[in-house]
Amino acid sequence: MWTVVYIASNRAQAEKFKNVLCNEGVLADIRPAGLVSALGDGLYEILVLESEADEAHAILCQYVIR
């Protein structure tokens, strides 16, 4: 089952965090959270498998601290 681990403020940020997770070996995906404009502006959910949610949180926290 997929679980939301972060809500990004735009598509570019969501893609960046998805890539960070994927580079660390965590299967991740993104999806719009609500209405999204044609330019991709709007909120995006970053999802990972439920079994990898704790690891994904740790990775994202380390990424933000750097």
mmCIF file as gemmi writes it, N, C-alpha and C atoms, coordinates in Angstrom:
data_model
loop_
_atom_site.group_PDB
_atom_site.id
_atom_site.type_symbol
_atom_site.label_atom_id
_atom_site.label_alt_id
_atom_site.label_comp_id
_atom_site.label_asym_id
_atom_site.label_entity_id
_atom_site.label_seq_id
_atom_site.pdbx_PDB_ins_code
_atom_site.Cartn_x
_atom_site.Cartn_y
_atom_site.Cartn_z
_atom_site.occupancy
_atom_site.B_iso_or_equiv
_atom_site.pdbx_formal_charge
_atom_site.auth_seq_id
_atom_site.auth_asym_id
_atom_site.pdbx_PDB_model_num
ATOM 1 N N . MET Axp A 1 ? 0.837 -1.175 0 1 0 ? 1 A 1
ATOM 2 C CA . MET Axp A 1 ? 0 0 0 1 0 ? 1 A 1
ATOM 3 C C . MET Axp A 1 ? 0.89 1.248 0 1 0 ? 1 A 1
ATOM 4 N N . TRP Axp A 2 ? 0.506 2.236 -0.777 1 0 ? 2 A 1
ATOM 5 C CA . TRP Axp A 2 ? 1.249 3.483 -0.881 1 0 ? 2 A 1
ATOM 6 C C . TRP Axp A 2 ? 0.857 4.429 0.257 1 0 ? 2 A 1
ATOM 7 N N . THR Axp A 3 ? 1.84 5.168 0.749 1 0 ? 3 A 1
ATOM 8 C CA . THR Axp A 3 ? 1.639 6.094 1.86 1 0 ? 3 A 1
ATOM 9 C C . THR Axp A 3 ? 2.271 7.435 1.52 1 0 ? 3 A 1
ATOM 10 N N . VAL Axp A 4 ? 1.568 8.514 1.833 1 0 ? 4 A 1
ATOM 11 C CA . VAL Axp A 4 ? 2.102 9.854 1.612 1 0 ? 4 A 1
ATOM 12 C C . VAL Axp A 4 ? 3.118 10.161 2.711 1 0 ? 4 A 1
ATOM 13 N N . VAL Axp A 5 ? 4.331 10.568 2.299 1 0 ? 5 A 1
ATOM 14 C CA . VAL Axp A 5 ? 5.365 10.91 3.273 1 0 ? 5 A 1
ATOM 15 C C . VAL Axp A 5 ? 5.696 12.402 3.264 1 0 ? 5 A 1
ATOM 16 N N . TYR Axp A 6 ? 5.263 13.104 2.228 1 0 ? 6 A 1
ATOM 17 C CA . TYR Axp A 6 ? 5.55 14.534 2.147 1 0 ? 6 A 1
ATOM 18 C C . TYR Axp A 6 ? 4.598 15.16 1.139 1 0 ? 6 A 1
ATOM 19 N N . ILE Axp A 7 ? 4.26 16.421 1.36 1 0 ? 7 A 1
ATOM 20 C CA . ILE Axp A 7 ? 3.468 17.175 0.391 1 0 ? 7 A 1
ATOM 21 C C . ILE Axp A 7 ? 4.311 18.35 -0.074 1 0 ? 7 A 1
ATOM 22 N N . ALA Axp A 8 ? 4.67 18.326 -1.345 1 0 ? 8 A 1
ATOM 23 C CA . ALA Axp A 8 ? 5.524 19.358 -1.936 1 0 ? 8 A 1
ATOM 24 C C . ALA Axp A 8 ? 4.672 20.513 -2.437 1 0 ? 8 A 1
ATOM 25 N N . SER Axp A 9 ? 5.279 21.694 -2.47 1 0 ? 9 A 1
ATOM 26 C CA . SER Axp A 9 ? 4.525 22.882 -2.864 1 0 ? 9 A 1
ATOM 27 C C . SER Axp A 9 ? 4.397 23.055 -4.374 1 0 ? 9 A 1
ATOM 28 N N . ASN Axp A 10 ? 5.176 22.267 -5.145 1 0 ? 10 A 1
ATOM 29 C CA . ASN Axp A 10 ? 5.053 22.33 -6.605 1 0 ? 10 A 1
ATOM 30 C C . ASN Axp A 10 ? 5.644 21.055 -7.213 1 0 ? 10 A 1
ATOM 31 N N . ARG Axp A 11 ? 5.459 20.881 -8.51 1 0 ? 11 A 1
ATOM 32 C CA . ARG Axp A 11 ? 5.906 19.655 -9.185 1 0 ? 11 A 1
ATOM 33 C C . ARG Axp A 11 ? 7.433 19.523 -9.18 1 0 ? 11 A 1
ATOM 34 N N . ALA Axp A 12 ? 8.138 20.628 -9.372 1 0 ? 12 A 1
ATOM 35 C CA . ALA Axp A 12 ? 9.599 20.578 -9.409 1 0 ? 12 A 1
ATOM 36 C C . ALA Axp A 12 ? 10.168 20.074 -8.08 1 0 ? 12 A 1
ATOM 37 N N . GLN Axp A 13 ? 9.637 20.578 -6.994 1 0 ? 13 A 1
ATOM 38 C CA . GLN Axp A 13 ? 10.09 20.127 -5.675 1 0 ? 13 A 1
ATOM 39 C C . GLN Axp A 13 ? 9.741 18.653 -5.467 1 0 ? 13 A 1
ATOM 40 N N . ALA Axp A 14 ? 8.55 18.247 -5.88 1 0 ? 14 A 1
ATOM 41 C CA . ALA Axp A 14 ? 8.133 16.853 -5.749 1 0 ? 14 A 1
ATOM 42 C C . ALA Axp A 14 ? 9.057 15.93 -6.536 1 0 ? 14 A 1
ATOM 43 N N . GLU Axp A 15 ? 9.394 16.321 -7.755 1 0 ? 15 A 1
ATOM 44 C CA . GLU Axp A 15 ? 10.298 15.516 -8.587 1 0 ? 15 A 1
ATOM 45 C C . GLU Axp A 15 ? 11.679 15.41 -7.938 1 0 ? 15 A 1
ATOM 46 N N . LYS Axp A 16 ? 12.155 16.514 -7.361 1 0 ? 16 A 1
ATOM 47 C CA . LYS Axp A 16 ? 13.463 16.519 -6.719 1 0 ? 16 A 1
ATOM 48 C C . LYS Axp A 16 ? 13.481 15.54 -5.538 1 0 ? 16 A 1
ATOM 49 N N . PHE Axp A 17 ? 12.463 15.597 -4.698 1 0 ? 17 A 1
ATOM 50 C CA . PHE Axp A 17 ? 12.416 14.706 -3.54 1 0 ? 17 A 1
ATOM 51 C C . PHE Axp A 17 ? 12.199 13.255 -3.964 1 0 ? 17 A 1
ATOM 52 N N . LYS Axp A 18 ? 11.41 13.048 -4.995 1 0 ? 18 A 1
ATOM 53 C CA . LYS Axp A 18 ? 11.23 11.689 -5.52 1 0 ? 18 A 1
ATOM 54 C C . LYS Axp A 18 ? 12.567 11.124 -5.977 1 0 ? 18 A 1
ATOM 55 N N . ASN Axp A 19 ? 13.341 11.934 -6.696 1 0 ? 19 A 1
ATOM 56 C CA . ASN Axp A 19 ? 14.653 11.493 -7.171 1 0 ? 19 A 1
ATOM 57 C C . ASN Axp A 19 ? 15.608 11.196 -6.022 1 0 ? 19 A 1
ATOM 58 N N . VAL Axp A 20 ? 15.554 12.006 -4.97 1 0 ? 20 A 1
ATOM 59 C CA . VAL Axp A 20 ? 16.389 11.754 -3.789 1 0 ? 20 A 1
ATOM 60 C C . VAL Axp A 20 ? 16.059 10.383 -3.216 1 0 ? 20 A 1
ATOM 61 N N . LEU Axp A 21 ? 14.781 10.095 -3.062 1 0 ? 21 A 1
ATOM 62 C CA . LEU Axp A 21 ? 14.367 8.804 -2.507 1 0 ? 21 A 1
ATOM 63 C C . LEU Axp A 21 ? 14.763 7.654 -3.425 1 0 ? 21 A 1
ATOM 64 N N . CYS Axp A 22 ? 14.52 7.802 -4.711 1 0 ? 22 A 1
ATOM 65 C CA . CYS Axp A 22 ? 14.86 6.737 -5.662 1 0 ? 22 A 1
ATOM 66 C C . CYS Axp A 22 ? 16.361 6.469 -5.687 1 0 ? 22 A 1
ATOM 67 N N . ASN Axp A 23 ? 17.168 7.529 -5.604 1 0 ? 23 A 1
ATOM 68 C CA . ASN Axp A 23 ? 18.622 7.359 -5.578 1 0 ? 23 A 1
ATOM 69 C C . ASN Axp A 23 ? 19.095 6.626 -4.334 1 0 ? 23 A 1
ATOM 70 N N . GLU Axp A 24 ? 18.299 6.675 -3.273 1 0 ? 24 A 1
ATOM 71 C CA . GLU Axp A 24 ? 18.622 5.956 -2.036 1 0 ? 24 A 1
ATOM 72 C C . GLU Axp A 24 ? 17.998 4.565 -2.009 1 0 ? 24 A 1
ATOM 73 N N . GLY Axp A 25 ? 17.35 4.17 -3.087 1 0 ? 25 A 1
ATOM 74 C CA . GLY Axp A 25 ? 16.794 2.826 -3.186 1 0 ? 25 A 1
ATOM 75 C C . GLY Axp A 25 ? 15.371 2.673 -2.68 1 0 ? 25 A 1
ATOM 76 N N . VAL Axp A 26 ? 14.684 3.787 -2.474 1 0 ? 26 A 1
ATOM 77 C CA . VAL Axp A 26 ? 13.289 3.747 -2.014 1 0 ? 26 A 1
ATOM 78 C C . VAL Axp A 26 ? 12.38 3.991 -3.214 1 0 ? 26 A 1
ATOM 79 N N . LEU Axp A 27 ? 11.458 3.083 -3.447 1 0 ? 27 A 1
ATOM 80 C CA . LEU Axp A 27 ? 10.492 3.234 -4.531 1 0 ? 27 A 1
ATOM 81 C C . LEU Axp A 27 ? 9.541 4.376 -4.181 1 0 ? 27 A 1
ATOM 82 N N . ALA Axp A 28 ? 9.486 5.396 -5.037 1 0 ? 28 A 1
ATOM 83 C CA . ALA Axp A 28 ? 8.67 6.574 -4.75 1 0 ? 28 A 1
ATOM 84 C C . ALA Axp A 28 ? 7.897 6.988 -5.991 1 0 ? 28 A 1
ATOM 85 N N . ASP Axp A 29 ? 6.79 7.694 -5.761 1 0 ? 29 A 1
ATOM 86 C CA . ASP Axp A 29 ? 5.971 8.218 -6.847 1 0 ? 29 A 1
ATOM 87 C C . ASP Axp A 29 ? 5.394 9.547 -6.389 1 0 ? 29 A 1
ATOM 88 N N . ILE Axp A 30 ? 4.877 10.327 -7.314 1 0 ? 30 A 1
ATOM 89 C CA . ILE Axp A 30 ? 4.211 11.584 -6.97 1 0 ? 30 A 1
ATOM 90 C C . ILE Axp A 30 ? 2.84 11.606 -7.628 1 0 ? 30 A 1
ATOM 91 N N . ARG Axp A 31 ? 1.943 12.396 -7.026 1 0 ? 31 A 1
ATOM 92 C CA . ARG Axp A 31 ? 0.624 12.611 -7.622 1 0 ? 31 A 1
ATOM 93 C C . ARG Axp A 31 ? 0.108 13.967 -7.153 1 0 ? 31 A 1
ATOM 94 N N . PRO Axp A 32 ? -0.683 14.605 -7.994 1 0 ? 32 A 1
ATOM 95 C CA . PRO Axp A 32 ? -1.25 15.907 -7.601 1 0 ? 32 A 1
ATOM 96 C C . PRO Axp A 32 ? -2.156 15.749 -6.387 1 0 ? 32 A 1
ATOM 97 N N . ALA Axp A 33 ? -2.117 16.746 -5.528 1 0 ? 33 A 1
ATOM 98 C CA . ALA Axp A 33 ? -2.985 16.774 -4.348 1 0 ? 33 A 1
ATOM 99 C C . ALA Axp A 33 ? -3.961 17.924 -4.536 1 0 ? 33 A 1
ATOM 100 N N . GLY Axp A 34 ? -5.056 17.647 -5.191 1 0 ? 34 A 1
ATOM 101 C CA . GLY Axp A 34 ? -6.024 18.692 -5.467 1 0 ? 34 A 1
ATOM 102 C C . GLY Axp A 34 ? -5.855 19.224 -6.87 1 0 ? 34 A 1
ATOM 103 N N . LEU Axp A 35 ? -6.233 20.467 -7.051 1 0 ? 35 A 1
ATOM 104 C CA . LEU Axp A 35 ? -6.17 21.091 -8.369 1 0 ? 35 A 1
ATOM 105 C C . LEU Axp A 35 ? -4.75 21.508 -8.716 1 0 ? 35 A 1
ATOM 106 N N . VAL Axp A 36 ? -4.363 21.247 -9.96 1 0 ? 36 A 1
ATOM 107 C CA . VAL Axp A 36 ? -3.037 21.605 -10.45 1 0 ? 36 A 1
ATOM 108 C C . VAL Axp A 36 ? -3.224 22.391 -11.739 1 0 ? 36 A 1
ATOM 109 N N . SER Axp A 37 ? -2.48 23.485 -11.875 1 0 ? 37 A 1
ATOM 110 C CA . SER Axp A 37 ? -2.605 24.283 -13.094 1 0 ? 37 A 1
ATOM 111 C C . SER Axp A 37 ? -1.88 23.591 -14.245 1 0 ? 37 A 1
ATOM 112 N N . ALA Axp A 38 ? -2.063 24.106 -15.434 1 0 ? 38 A 1
ATOM 113 C CA . ALA Axp A 38 ? -1.418 23.546 -16.622 1 0 ? 38 A 1
ATOM 114 C C . ALA Axp A 38 ? 0.103 23.647 -16.529 1 0 ? 38 A 1
ATOM 115 N N . LEU Axp A 39 ? 0.615 24.568 -15.728 1 0 ? 39 A 1
ATOM 116 C CA . LEU Axp A 39 ? 2.053 24.744 -15.564 1 0 ? 39 A 1
ATOM 117 C C . LEU Axp A 39 ? 2.647 23.795 -14.517 1 0 ? 39 A 1
ATOM 118 N N . GLY Axp A 40 ? 1.786 23.027 -13.864 1 0 ? 40 A 1
ATOM 119 C CA . GLY Axp A 40 ? 2.276 22.099 -12.853 1 0 ? 40 A 1
ATOM 120 C C . GLY Axp A 40 ? 2.357 22.708 -11.466 1 0 ? 40 A 1
ATOM 121 N N . ASP Axp A 41 ? 1.82 23.928 -11.307 1 0 ? 41 A 1
ATOM 122 C CA . ASP Axp A 41 ? 1.811 24.548 -9.998 1 0 ? 41 A 1
ATOM 123 C C . ASP Axp A 41 ? 0.701 23.938 -9.151 1 0 ? 41 A 1
ATOM 124 N N . GLY Axp A 42 ? 0.966 23.805 -7.898 1 0 ? 42 A 1
ATOM 125 C CA . GLY Axp A 42 ? 0.008 23.219 -6.976 1 0 ? 42 A 1
ATOM 126 C C . GLY Axp A 42 ? 0.703 22.204 -6.095 1 0 ? 42 A 1
ATOM 127 N N . LEU Axp A 43 ? -0.025 21.646 -5.17 1 0 ? 43 A 1
ATOM 128 C CA . LEU Axp A 43 ? 0.545 20.692 -4.23 1 0 ? 43 A 1
ATOM 129 C C . LEU Axp A 43 ? 0.651 19.305 -4.849 1 0 ? 43 A 1
ATOM 130 N N . TYR Axp A 44 ? 1.732 18.604 -4.487 1 0 ? 44 A 1
ATOM 131 C CA . TYR Axp A 44 ? 1.957 17.238 -4.95 1 0 ? 44 A 1
ATOM 132 C C . TYR Axp A 44 ? 2.312 16.359 -3.757 1 0 ? 44 A 1
ATOM 133 N N . GLU Axp A 45 ? 1.718 15.177 -3.724 1 0 ? 45 A 1
ATOM 134 C CA . GLU Axp A 45 ? 2.039 14.203 -2.684 1 0 ? 45 A 1
ATOM 135 C C . GLU Axp A 45 ? 3.197 13.336 -3.141 1 0 ? 45 A 1
ATOM 136 N N . ILE Axp A 46 ? 4.102 13.054 -2.236 1 0 ? 46 A 1
ATOM 137 C CA . ILE Axp A 46 ? 5.178 12.102 -2.491 1 0 ? 46 A 1
ATOM 138 C C . ILE Axp A 46 ? 4.807 10.831 -1.745 1 0 ? 46 A 1
ATOM 139 N N . LEU Axp A 47 ? 4.724 9.747 -2.504 1 0 ? 47 A 1
ATOM 140 C CA . LEU Axp A 47 ? 4.271 8.478 -1.937 1 0 ? 47 A 1
ATOM 141 C C . LEU Axp A 47 ? 5.375 7.432 -1.976 1 0 ? 47 A 1
ATOM 142 N N . VAL Axp A 48 ? 5.4 6.589 -0.959 1 0 ? 48 A 1
ATOM 143 C CA . VAL Axp A 48 ? 6.302 5.439 -0.911 1 0 ? 48 A 1
ATOM 144 C C . VAL Axp A 48 ? 5.507 4.26 -0.399 1 0 ? 48 A 1
ATOM 145 N N . LEU Axp A 49 ? 6.079 3.078 -0.538 1 0 ? 49 A 1
ATOM 146 C CA . LEU Axp A 49 ? 5.431 1.902 0.033 1 0 ? 49 A 1
ATOM 147 C C . LEU Axp A 49 ? 5.382 2.049 1.548 1 0 ? 49 A 1
ATOM 148 N N . GLU Axp A 50 ? 4.298 1.606 2.143 1 0 ? 50 A 1
ATOM 149 C CA . GLU Axp A 50 ? 4.107 1.748 3.581 1 0 ? 50 A 1
ATOM 150 C C . GLU Axp A 50 ? 5.281 1.163 4.367 1 0 ? 50 A 1
ATOM 151 N N . SER Axp A 51 ? 5.831 0.069 3.876 1 0 ? 51 A 1
ATOM 152 C CA . SER Axp A 51 ? 6.938 -0.588 4.566 1 0 ? 51 A 1
ATOM 153 C C . SER Axp A 51 ? 8.228 0.237 4.527 1 0 ? 51 A 1
ATOM 154 N N . GLU Axp A 52 ? 8.3 1.237 3.647 1 0 ? 52 A 1
ATOM 155 C CA . GLU Axp A 52 ? 9.495 2.071 3.52 1 0 ? 52 A 1
ATOM 156 C C . GLU Axp A 52 ? 9.276 3.504 4.011 1 0 ? 52 A 1
ATOM 157 N N . ALA Axp A 53 ? 8.143 3.762 4.644 1 0 ? 53 A 1
ATOM 158 C CA . ALA Axp A 53 ? 7.803 5.127 5.055 1 0 ? 53 A 1
ATOM 159 C C . ALA Axp A 53 ? 8.789 5.686 6.073 1 0 ? 53 A 1
ATOM 160 N N . ASP Axp A 54 ? 9.169 4.906 7.072 1 0 ? 54 A 1
ATOM 161 C CA . ASP Axp A 54 ? 10.102 5.399 8.084 1 0 ? 54 A 1
ATOM 162 C C . ASP Axp A 54 ? 11.454 5.731 7.467 1 0 ? 54 A 1
ATOM 163 N N . GLU Axp A 55 ? 11.925 4.854 6.602 1 0 ? 55 A 1
ATOM 164 C CA . GLU Axp A 55 ? 13.202 5.085 5.92 1 0 ? 55 A 1
ATOM 165 C C . GLU Axp A 55 ? 13.121 6.34 5.049 1 0 ? 55 A 1
ATOM 166 N N . ALA Axp A 56 ? 12.002 6.509 4.343 1 0 ? 56 A 1
ATOM 167 C CA . ALA Axp A 56 ? 11.826 7.678 3.476 1 0 ? 56 A 1
ATOM 168 C C . ALA Axp A 56 ? 11.843 8.967 4.292 1 0 ? 56 A 1
ATOM 169 N N . HIS Axp A 57 ? 11.177 8.972 5.447 1 0 ? 57 A 1
ATOM 170 C CA . HIS Axp A 57 ? 11.194 10.158 6.309 1 0 ? 57 A 1
ATOM 171 C C . HIS Axp A 57 ? 12.619 10.491 6.736 1 0 ? 57 A 1
ATOM 172 N N . ALA Axp A 58 ? 13.365 9.477 7.135 1 0 ? 58 A 1
ATOM 173 C CA . ALA Axp A 58 ? 14.748 9.692 7.569 1 0 ? 58 A 1
ATOM 174 C C . ALA Axp A 58 ? 15.6 10.26 6.435 1 0 ? 58 A 1
ATOM 175 N N . ILE Axp A 59 ? 15.439 9.729 5.239 1 0 ? 59 A 1
ATOM 176 C CA . ILE Axp A 59 ? 16.2 10.2 4.076 1 0 ? 59 A 1
ATOM 177 C C . ILE Axp A 59 ? 15.861 11.656 3.773 1 0 ? 59 A 1
ATOM 178 N N . LEU Axp A 60 ? 14.568 11.983 3.764 1 0 ? 60 A 1
ATOM 179 C CA . LEU Axp A 60 ? 14.17 13.353 3.461 1 0 ? 60 A 1
ATOM 180 C C . LEU Axp A 60 ? 14.662 14.32 4.532 1 0 ? 60 A 1
ATOM 181 N N . CYS Axp A 61 ? 14.633 13.914 5.789 1 0 ? 61 A 1
ATOM 182 C CA . CYS Axp A 61 ? 15.142 14.783 6.869 1 0 ? 61 A 1
ATOM 183 C C . CYS Axp A 61 ? 16.636 15.023 6.686 1 0 ? 61 A 1
ATOM 184 N N . GLN Axp A 62 ? 17.392 13.99 6.377 1 0 ? 62 A 1
ATOM 185 C CA . GLN Axp A 62 ? 18.834 14.151 6.155 1 0 ? 62 A 1
ATOM 186 C C . GLN Axp A 62 ? 19.098 15.054 4.946 1 0 ? 62 A 1
ATOM 187 N N . TYR Axp A 63 ? 18.3 14.903 3.911 1 0 ? 63 A 1
ATOM 188 C CA . TYR Axp A 63 ? 18.462 15.723 2.705 1 0 ? 63 A 1
ATOM 189 C C . TYR Axp A 63 ? 18.235 17.193 3.006 1 0 ? 63 A 1
ATOM 190 N N . VAL Axp A 64 ? 17.216 17.496 3.791 1 0 ? 64 A 1
ATOM 191 C CA . VAL Axp A 64 ? 16.884 18.881 4.114 1 0 ? 64 A 1
ATOM 192 C C . VAL Axp A 64 ? 17.972 19.492 5.006 1 0 ? 64 A 1
ATOM 193 N N . ILE Axp A 65 ? 18.544 18.699 5.901 1 0 ? 65 A 1
ATOM 194 C CA . ILE Axp A 65 ? 19.581 19.202 6.813 1 0 ? 65 A 1
ATOM 195 C C . ILE Axp A 65 ? 20.856 19.555 6.05 1 0 ? 65 A 1
ATOM 196 N N . ARG Axp A 66 ? 21.191 18.808 5.019 1 0 ? 66 A 1
ATOM 197 C CA . ARG Axp A 66 ? 22.416 19.087 4.249 1 0 ? 66 A 1
ATOM 198 C C . ARG Axp A 66 ? 22.315 20.411 3.647 1 0 ? 66 A 1
